[in-house]
Amino acid sequence: MPGWVKAGDFLMNKNPHISWLYAQVRPVPSITLIGGKFPMPFFKPTQVVLDPDLSPEGLAQRILVQNANKSAAFGLNFAEILIDQASSRTRDVSHTYFIGAQALGRFTQPNRSQTIAVALYAFGQADSIYSAQNLKSPRLIVAPNFNRANAGKTGFLSNFRMINVSARYTQTVYKKPLTFNVDYVINTGALDKRHGITGVVTYGSTGPVDGTRAGIQAFHMDQDATLAAFSNIDYAQTNTNGIGFFVGCHLIENLIVDLIVYLRKYDSPGTLISPVTNNAWRTRGRFMLTFRM
């Protein structure tokens, strides 16, 4: 089975590796039971709380009930997951665990649809992640977007018990989808710096060959709104405000090209390792090629 590499490459699997390996059973049509290494089973309109690249190991249950004409659906999603991480050289660490529950409703009409969901997420033994990332070298915080350390520098200042409200609205405009996504999260385990919100507007789709899409994203993420190692640390990060732009095109069969540019500013530079150098607007770009087999 694949393992996690050292702190600097946290959550990146060693090569070669298996991204997904799981079993799925449906005892009745409306209930799905999942076990193994699988993609997170929650509705996620953005990457604020859970990055879609994550595929931890554990159990999940999904319940989905639809009306007769399938214009409305109501669901419950659950997950009980064990998170593996590299062990610290300075002390033994225990496994972090994640539990989550989500209720959602999905409604469909001609040329438009709406989805809304409310989720509760909790991490146990999250300080093990801190140990794996930060106690392997003299530096206690290895990247500016990581969450704040506690007074003893042995773990995180906050616990991570999050309420996440998500919504998506899609409307066909000139034969192409116009989609609005919103995600809000509050970490009830934090005393302050605990709110996060992002909105994404996308027009078009890269589903068909020659299909194109373009969009814009804006975000405000307090430092302890969510556990940084599990959110999208590539772009939005925690402790930042910013805006992003992206375009994509399905050039030929099985090849999609995406260009993404983000502009962000750290929100609380006093909590960073180098407050002066990090208290500035920064840009980040990514050029991606996606091959589909």
N, C-alpha and C positions, 0 to 999 in steps of 0.2 A: 504494500500500500504506500502511496506517496506520503512524504513528510514535509513539514514546513522548514524553510531555510532560515538562516540567521536573521538577527533583528533588522539589519539594513534592508533586507528583501522580504520583510514580513508579509505573510499571506501569498507569497509567490511559490508555487510548487517546484520541486526539483524536477529536472527533465531526465528521462521520460516520465510522464505522469498520466494519471487517469483523472479527467475532470469530473465525470459522472459515472457512477456504477451503483445502481439501485434496483430494488424490486418494487413493483407496484401492483396492488391487488384491489379489486372492486367487489366487495361482498354484495353490494346492491348498487344500482346505477348512480345513485346520488352520493355515495361515499367512496373515497379513495384512500387507501392506506399505503404509505411509502416508507421504505427503510433502506439505508445505505448512504451513499454519497450523492447528493442530489442538489439541484438548484433551489434556492430559497422559495418556499411555496406560497409567498405572499404577493398580493397586488402591490406593485411598486411603480407609481407613475414617474418618479425621479430616483436619484441615487443618494438621497440625503441620509437615510438611516442605514440601508443595506445595499452594498455594491452588488450588481448582478454577476460580477466575476466570482463571488464567493460560492463555494460548493462544499460546505462542511459535512460532517457525518452525523447521522442520528435517525430520528423518526419524525414523520409528519402525517397529518390527517387533514383531508379536505372534504367538506360537505357542500354540495351545490344543488339547489332545488330551483327548477324553472317552471313557469306557468305553461299552459297548454300551447300557446303559439310562440313561446320562447322570447317574448318581448320584455320579460322581466325575470331576473334571477337573483337569488339571495344565497349567500355562502358564508361558511365559517372555515378558517384556515388555522391550523395549529402546527407547532414544531417544537421538538425537544432535541437539542443538538449539543454535542460535545466538541469543543474547540481545542485543537492541538496547537502547541507552539513550542519553539525551541526552549530548552531548559536553561536557566541562568547558571553561570559558573560560580556565582557567589552564594546561592542558596537553592534549595529544592523548591519547586513551584508545583502547584496542583493545576489540574485542567480547568479552564474556564468553561462554563456551560451557558447556554442561551435557551430561553423559553419564550415563545411568542404566541399570541392569539389575535386573530383579526376577523371582524365581521364586515361584510360588504354587500352592496346592492348594485346591480347592473340593469340598465333600462335602455331599450332599443326602439327607435322609431325610424321611418323611412328617412334616409340621408343624415341621421344623427344618432348619437348614443351618449349616455352618461354613466359614470361609475363613481361611487363614493364608498370610502372604507374608513374604519376606525380600528386601530391596532394597539395592543399593549405588548411591549418588549422588555425583557429584563435579562441582565447578565449577572452571573454569579462568579466569584473568584476572578473578577476582572483585573485585580492587581497582579495576577500571574502574567498577563499580557505586558503590563508595565515592567515586570522583572525581566521578561524575555527580551524586551526591546532596549531597556535602559541600564541594566546592571552588568552588562558585558564589557563596558568600556568606562573610562573616567567620566564621560558626559552623561548626565542623568536624563536629559531630554534630547533625543537624537534627531528630532525634526520639529520645526516651529508649529506645525499643525496638531501635534499630539496634545492630549488633554493635560491639564495642570497636575503637578505632583502634590502629594500630601506633605504635611510639615516634616515628617520623618524621611521623605524622599524614598519611600519603600513601595509606593503605589499611587493610585489616582486620588485626587482630592474629593471627587464625587463618586457616588454610586451611579449605576446606570439603569434606571427604571423609567422607560419612555412611553409617552402617549403620542401616537402618530395619527394625524388626520390627513387623508389623501383624497384627491378628486381628479377626475378627467372628464372633459367634454369634447366630443368630436362632431364636426359638422362638415358635410360635403359642400365645397365652394368651387364652382367652375370645374366639376368632376374630379376634384382633388380634396383630400382630407385636410381640414384645418383643426388642429388639436391644441387644447389648453390643458396643461397639467399643473397641479398645485400640491405641495407637500408642506405640512406644518408639524413640528415636533417640539415637545416640551419634556425635559428630563426632570421628573419629579424627585430624583435622587440628588439633585444639585440645589444649593442654596441660591446661587446666582449664575449668570452666564449660561442659562439653560434653555433658551429659545432658538429655534431655527425655522426658516421659511424659505422656500424657493418656488418660482413660477417659470414655466417653460411654454413657449408658443412655437408650434411647428406647422409648416405648410408643405404639403406634398408627401411623397412616399418613395422609398427606394425598393419597394417590393417588386414591381415589374422591371424588366430590362428597359433602359432609357428613362426610368423613373428618377426624379430628383426631389430633394427636400431642402428646406432652409428653415432656420429657427433662431430664437433668441432666448436666453435664460438670465434671470436675475436672482440673487440670493443674499441672505443675511444669516450667518451661522455663528451663534455664540459658542464660546470655546468648549463648554461642557454640555452642549445640546444633545450630542450623540457621541458614542465611542468612535473616535476618529479612525481606528484601525478597520472598522467595518463599514464606514460610509465611503462615499466616493472621494478618496483623498487625492485623486488626480487633478480635480478641477476646483470644486466648491471648497473643500476642506472645512475644518472648523476654525473659529476665530477670525472669520473673514467676511467682508462685504464685496460684492462684485457683480459682473455682468459677463455673459459669454455669447458668442455667435458661432453658428455652425452651418455648413452646407454639405450635401452628399449627393452622389450620383451612382446609379447602377449602370456602369459603363457597358459591360458585356455579360453574357451568361456566367453566373457564379462569381462576379467580381464587383464589389462596391467600394467606392472611394469616398472618404470623409475628410473634411478640413475643419478643425475646431480651434478657435482662438478665445482665450479668456483674459479678462482684466480684473484684478482683485487687489484689495488692501486689507492688511491685518487690522482687526478691530481693537485689540487690547495689547499693544506692543510691549507694555510693561511686564507681561507674563512670558515673554519670549526670551531666548538665550541672548540674543543681540538686539535689544530694543531699538537702537538707533538705525542699524543697517536694515532691519526688517520692517520698520515703520514707513512703508512706501508702497505706491501702486506698482503692481508687477503684471507683466503679460506672460501668458503661457500658450503655446500652440502645439497642435498635434495633427499629423498627417497619417491617416489610417487606411490600410488596404485590407478588405475582408474577403476571403475566399470561401465560398460555400460549395460543399461537395454534394 
